[in-house]
Amino acid sequence: MPQAQKSSFEFIALMASLMAMAALAIDAILPAMSVMSKDFGVYDPKVSQQLIIMMFLGLGFGQLLFGPLSDSFGRKPLVYFGFTIFIGASFICIYSNSFEMMVFGRVLQGIGLSAPRTISYSMIRDSFEGNDMARIMSFVTVVFIMVPTLAPAIGMYFLEVYNWQAIFYFQLVFCVLVAFWFSLRQKETLTSENKIPFTSGLFVNGFVELLKYKSTLVYTIISGVIMGSFMLYLSASQQIFQDQFGLLEEFPIVFAGLAIAFGGANFLNGKLVMMFGMEKLIKRSLICYTSTSFVYLLLFYKQPNPSIEMFLFFLVLQFLSLGFIFGNLKSISLQPIGHIAGIGAALTGFISTLFAVPISAFIGSFINNTAYPMFVGFFVCGLCSLLLYFIFKRYSKTILSKKKLDYSENI
């Protein structure tokens, strides 16, 4: 059972800060990507996208290390270990003399930040469950969203006043402050009786346990597919807004506006999930997400980019839908596996990343002169998610009917 922990604003803010480290490391360099790439002799925007995609890859693989270990040794020690890796990786990025070394540093940054990012989910799951967890996750996301809202503007400031290396120094300072706050104010959420003894088969046993919960697997795959489309937006946003629309100085403002739309939807989700439940919100949001991209594809087929106002209108609709999707999917996938919250969060995050990274890289390779391929990606990912959702719900009803029939015959 979850620990009785008061859902104070400080707990929400602290969990949001742990998650926000990854968002800061990703979003703050967006305005500087073209400058960084040119410094390393890279002029193809598709190659530059690796600075974002490879960090997500590190986040995905790092979870496999820190999630299981946190179930055995506690949440807090592994968060500290992850921050230590991130600090070392940041110095690699700062002193990189080649694009390959920079990409290596970004992967290592992702591995380090996978600890606070993944373990924050485990700590929330240690303390809450069901709709209450979805509610807390929504409010955590609302606080968390302040970082990606401000990160591009922060990155732009340091780029113009100093250089792109200063962005990484700022990340280091933020990391140290969060780590200090975390050490002083957050108690260990994993009780001694819930610790899982560390063995060589810990990962395998956790994976076997996870396979028992079909709902967790299905919602995790859906989360990965949708995350792939969102990752596509992140990796291509600089290319689309600055290169295609010419919004050089306005890019941080536009990015912040879309992040606010996402945060606003999460805030509403924290209220509505207690009224309607996670299932209904996931289904309706997936329908809206898919329908919005489909309308865009119909209106602008074989046409150049629409006006920036029209383009942002459709993106806002997409982000409003995402705000009701991500938190609920994460919460509903973790709901049955609270007894293995650490390795459960790690495995579900890793599976999501396995789907998201290739989806983002593949669709991103088609983005050249227009943003149309991005909306193709939104639609395909949304449609696949919807089909998977309805197939699973039909399968669940069939299994339930069969169990009722077997029960009646036994009587």
N, C-alpha and C positions, 0 to 999 in steps of 0.2 A: 504493500500500500504506500501511496505517496506520503512524504513527511508533511506534517502540518506546518506550513510556512506562510507567513503573512505576505500577501501579494503587494508589497510596498512599492512605491515608485522607485526607490533605490535599487531594489532587486531587478525590476524591469529595466532600469537605465543601465545597470551593470551588465546584465545579459546582452542588452543591445550593444553595449560598447565592445564586448568580446566578439560579437558577430561583425561589428562595424569595422574592425581592423582589416578584414579581407576586402570589404567594400572600399575603404580608403586606399588600400594598396592597388586596387584595380582602377577605380574611377579617377584618382588624382592625376594619373599619368596620361589620361585620355587627351587633354589639350597638347601634351608634349610628345605624343607618339611620332608625329611626322618629323619633328626636330631630332628626337632620339634616333630614329631610323636613319636619317640622313647623316648623322654623326658617325654611324657605323657603316655607311655606304649602301644602305638598303632604300630603294625608291619604289618598290612595289607595295601598295597598301595591303594586298592579300598576305604578304610576308609579315608586314607590321602587325597584323592581327594576332600573330603568335605571342606577342607580349601580353595579350589578354588570355588567349585560349590556353597557353601553356601553364599559366598560373592556376587556372581552373583544373588542369590536369593534376598539378601538385596538390591542390585542395582535395581532389578525389582520392588519390593514392595515400595521402597522409592520414586520412580518416581510418584506413585499415590498421595503421600502427597505433594511433592514440585512442581510438574507441575501445578496443578490447583491453588495452593496458589500463584505461581509466576504470574499468569494471573490477580490476584486481588491486590496483594501487591507490585508487581514489581519484577524484576529479582535479583537485587543485595542483598536485605535483606535476601532472601531465600538461596542464595549462602553462605552468612556468617553463617546462621543457620546450614546449612549442614556441613560446616567445623568444627563448634563447636561440633557437634555430632561425627564427625570423630575423633577429638582429644580425646574426652572422651573414645571412643571405642578403640583407639590405646593403651591407658593406661590399659584398661581391658585385651587386648592381651598381653601386656608386663608382667603383674602381674598374668596371668592365672596360676592356679595350677592344672588344669584338661583339658582334651581334649574338654569336653563339654563347659567349660567356654571359651576356645579359639574359638570354633566354634561360640558361641554366640557373642563374640567380633568381629569376622569376618562378621557376618550378620549385626551387628550394624555399622561396618565400611562401608559396602556396602550401607546401608540406608543413612548414612551421605554423602557419595560421590555421591550418586544418584542426589543430588542437583546440584553441579557444572557440572556434566556430562550431565544431562538432560537439564538444563537451558542454557548451552552453545549452544545446538542445537536450543533452542528457540531464543536466542539472534542472532544467525546467520540468522534464519528464519525471525526475526524482520527486518533484514537489507538487505536481499537478497531473490530472488525467482528464480524458474526455473533452467535453465542451469547455470546461474550465481551462484546460491546457490550450485549446484553440483560442480562447479569449485572451489569455496571457501572451500567447505567441503573437496575436494581432497587435496588442499594445507594445510589445517588445519591438515589433517591426515599425510601428509608428515612431518610436524614439530612434531606432536604428536608422530610419530613412533620412534623418537630418544629416548624416555623414555623406551618403551619395548625393544629397542635394547640394552640399557645400563643397564636396571634394574637387570637382572640376574647376571651380572658381579659385580654390586654394592652389591647385596645381598651376593654373594660369598665372596667378600672382607670383609664385616662386619662379616660374619660368621667365617672366618678363623682368622681374627685379634682380634675380640671381641667375640660376641655370637649372636644367632638369635634375641635376644631382641634388639640389636643395629640396626637391620634392621628397626624395628618399630620406633625407635627414629629418624632415618634418614627421614622416611616418615613424621614425625611430623614437622621437620625443613623445609622440602620441602613445606608442607602445609602452614605453617606460611608465608613463602616467597611469595608464589603464592597469598595468601589472601591479603598481603600488597600491592603487585603490582596491583592486581585487584582493590583494594580500591582507589588507587591513579590515575590510568590511564584509567579505563573503565567507561564510562557514562552509565546511565540507558537507555536501548534500548526500553523499553515499555512506550509509551507515555500515558499521562493521559486519552486521549480520547479512547484509545484501552484497558484500564483496564476493566475487567469484575467484577461487584460487587460481593462480596463474599456472597454466600447464602448456605443453607444446601443442596440445590439441584444442586450445581455447578458441582459436579462430574457426576451426573446422566444426567444433561442437556448436558454436554460435550460429554458423551458417546453416547447419542442419536444423537447429531450433527455429531459425527464421523461415525455413522452407515449409514449416508446418502452418504458417499463417498466410493463406492465399491473398487475403485482402491487403496485407502489408506489401506483398510483392507487386500486386497490380497497381496500387496507388503509388508505389515507388517508381515503377516504370512510367506511369503517367507523368509523375513529377519530373522525371528525367527528360521526357520528350518535350514537355512545356519549357523546362529550363534550357533545353537546347535552343529553342527559338528566342528566349530572353538573352542567352549568351551571345547569340547571333547579333542582336541589337547592340549589346555592349561593345563587341569587338568591331562592329562596322559603324558605330555612331559618329566617330570622328570623321571618317571618310564621307559619310552621307551629309552631315551638317556643314562641315567645313569645306569639303571639296565639291560636293554636288550643289549645295545651296549657298555656298559662300558665306556662311555664318561664322566667321573667324572669331570675332570678339564676343558675339552673342551666344556661342556654343555653351558656355557654362550656365547661362540663364535658361536656355531652352532645356538643357539636361536637367536642371533643378526643377523646372516646371513639371516635367514628366515624372520626376521622382516624387514630387508633392502629390500628384494625382494617384500614384501608387500608394503612398502613405495614407492619403485620405480614405482610399478604399479599405485599407487595412484597419483604420480606425472604425469605420462603419462595420466592418466584419466583426470586430470585437463586441459590438452591440448586437448585431443581427444573428450571430452564431448561437447565442443563447435562446433566441426566439425560434429559429428555423432548423438549427442543427447543421453539422458539417456536410452531410450528404447532399442536401438540397442546394446549398450554396455552391458546392463543387460542380454539380450538374448544370445549374443555370449559368454559372460563370463560364464554363467550358463552351456552352452553346453560344453565349454572347461573344466570346473570344474568337470562335471559329466563324461566326456569322459576320462579324465586323471585317475580318480580313477578306472574306469572300466578296463582300460588297465592294471593297477597295479593288480587288482584282477585276471585277466586272466593269467598274467605272473607268479604270485607267489601263486597260489592256492595250498593249502596243503603243502607249503614249509616253511622253517624257514625264518627269516628276510634276505633280500638280503644284499649285501655289503652296507656300510654306504654311499658310493658315489651314488649308485643307489637309495637308499632310499631318500637321500636328493634331488636328481634330481626330483623325483616325487613330493616331498613336495614343492619344489620351484615352480613347475608348478601349484600346487594347490594354493599357496599363491599369485602367479601372477594373477590368476583368481579372487581370493578374493579381491584383490586390486581394481578391476573394478566393484565389486559387492556391497560391503557394503555402500560406500558413495553415489552411485547412488540410491540404494534402499531407503536409509534414506531420501534423497532429494526428490525423486519422491513420497514417501508416505506422506511427509509433505506439498508438493506443494499445494494441494487443501484446506488445513486447516490452512492457515496463520492467519485467524481471531481468531483462538483458539490455537495459537502456543504452549503455555505453557502446557495446558492440553492435547493438541494433541500429543506433544512430549512424555508426560508422559504415555498416554494410549497406543500409538504405541510401546513405549519401554517396557511397562508392558506385552502387548500381546506377543511381541517377546520373552520375558523372560519366559513366561508361556510355550511356545513351546520349547525353547532352553534348559532349566534346566533338564526336564525329559529325553529329547533326549540324552543329554550329560551323565547323570547319568546311564541311561539304557545301552547304548553302551559301556561306560567305564567299566562296570562290567564284560565285556567279555574279556578285555585286560589282558592277563597273560604272555605268553612267547614270543609272536610276536605282531607286530603292525598291523597285517592283519585286525583285527576287526575295527581298526580306519579307514582304507580305505573302509571297508564295510559301515561304518557310513557316510563317505564322499559321496560314491556313492548313497546310499539310500536317503540321504538328498538332494543331487543334482538332482536326478531323480524326487523326489516328488516336488521339487521346479519348475523344468521344466514343469512337467505335469500341475501343478497349473497355471503357467504362460500362457501356450498355451490354457488351458481351458478358462481362463479369457479373453484372447485376442479374442478367438472365440465368447465368450458370448458378448463381447463389440461390435464386428462387427455385430452380430445378432440384438442387440438392436439398433445400429445405422441404419441398413437397415430398421428395422421396423419403426423407426421414420421418415425416408425419405419417406417410403411408405405411412404412415399416412398423412404426409405433402402433398404429391402429390394428395391423394384422397380428401383432404380438399380443395385443389385448384380447 
